[in-house]
Amino acid sequence: MYILSDVDSILSVSECDSTDKSNLVSDDVCLIDAGTKVFVWIGKGSSLREQSQAMILAQKVISGFNRGKGANIVRVLQGQEGRVKGFNQMLA
């Protein structure tokens, strides 16, 4: 799991050791790599820059690891996790 954070106009990416639900940060965007899917979790307080850069990073993950055309990017809004099939199962 990766967390994208925009602090003082500097975008940083940090890696979490686990995909625990407590690691989701409302002010940031989190990427969860699930193999054939990359979930982009959008926190309610995240900036537009974080959101757009997360989608670009997710595309790079898919192409960089040669996931093929069957791989998907799934956008998940904070509070709507239960509506996205497979998302809650990815969290520890």
C-alpha positions as MATLAB code, in Angstrom:
seq = 'MYILSDVDSILSVSECDSTDKSNLVSDDVCLIDAGTKVFVWIGKGSSLREQSQAMILAQKVISGFNRGKGANIVRVLQGQEGRVKGFNQMLA';
ca = [
       0.000    0.000    0.000;
       1.253    3.455   -0.910;
       0.131    6.807    0.474;
       0.321    9.951   -1.665;
       0.505   13.143    0.336;
       0.728   16.755   -0.812;
       2.352   18.833    1.923;
       3.530   22.378    1.207;
       3.196   21.790   -2.562;
       5.517   18.777   -2.413;
       4.006   15.459   -3.427;
       5.455   12.511   -1.558;
       4.818    8.786   -1.775;
       5.351    6.548    1.225;
       4.971    2.803    1.499;
       3.079    1.099    4.319;
       4.128   -2.268    5.663;
       0.551   -3.546    5.746;
      -2.755   -2.935    4.029;
      -4.511   -2.274    7.302;
      -7.629   -0.099    7.266;
      -6.073    2.092    9.976;
      -3.384    3.147    7.456;
      -5.950    4.911    5.236;
      -5.524    8.679    5.717;
      -8.537   10.932    5.072;
      -6.363   13.833    3.886;
      -4.446   11.706    1.373;
      -4.869    9.159   -1.413;
      -3.848    5.529   -0.983;
      -2.932    2.956   -3.628;
      -3.452   -0.727   -2.956;
      -1.942   -3.126   -5.487;
      -4.087   -6.254   -5.721;
      -2.431   -7.874   -8.727;
      -5.080   -7.653  -11.430;
      -6.502   -4.495   -9.835;
      -5.005   -1.364   -8.388;
      -7.367    0.318   -5.942;
      -7.052    4.108   -5.665;
      -8.677    5.095   -2.379;
      -9.614    8.791   -2.341;
      -9.739   10.362    1.120;
     -12.381   13.072    1.672;
      -9.742   15.682    2.478;
      -7.354   14.816   -0.367;
      -6.322   17.471   -2.853;
      -7.097   17.386   -6.569;
      -3.370   17.115   -7.227;
      -3.102   14.011   -5.042;
      -6.091   12.461   -6.810;
      -4.811   13.080  -10.333;
      -1.253   11.990   -9.551;
      -2.547    8.807   -7.910;
      -4.334    7.841  -11.111;
      -1.140    8.463  -13.117;
       0.887    6.409  -10.624;
      -1.649    3.566  -10.787;
      -1.304    3.504  -14.584;
       2.483    3.325  -14.207;
       2.168    0.415  -11.766;
       0.078   -1.527  -14.262;
       2.347   -0.825  -17.222;
       5.595   -1.136  -15.230;
       4.747   -4.607  -13.996;
       3.368   -5.738  -17.381;
      -0.037   -6.585  -15.959;
      -1.590   -6.642  -19.411;
      -4.912   -5.424  -20.672;
      -6.863   -7.383  -18.066;
      -5.628   -5.190  -15.219;
      -7.950   -2.498  -13.886;
      -7.705    0.687  -11.884;
     -10.594    0.985   -9.441;
     -11.324    4.338   -7.823;
     -12.779    4.088   -4.301;
     -14.208    7.111   -2.500;
     -13.909    7.315    1.279;
     -17.192    6.167    2.802;
     -18.117    4.127   -0.279;
     -15.761    1.184    0.320;
     -18.600   -1.314    0.794;
     -19.898   -0.589   -2.709;
     -16.645   -1.688   -4.387;
     -16.328   -5.427   -4.806;
     -13.109   -6.824   -3.363;
     -11.865   -3.663   -1.671;
     -12.632   -4.547    1.960;
     -11.107   -8.005    1.444;
      -7.767   -6.336    0.569;
      -7.609   -4.627    3.953;
      -6.261   -6.582    6.915;
];
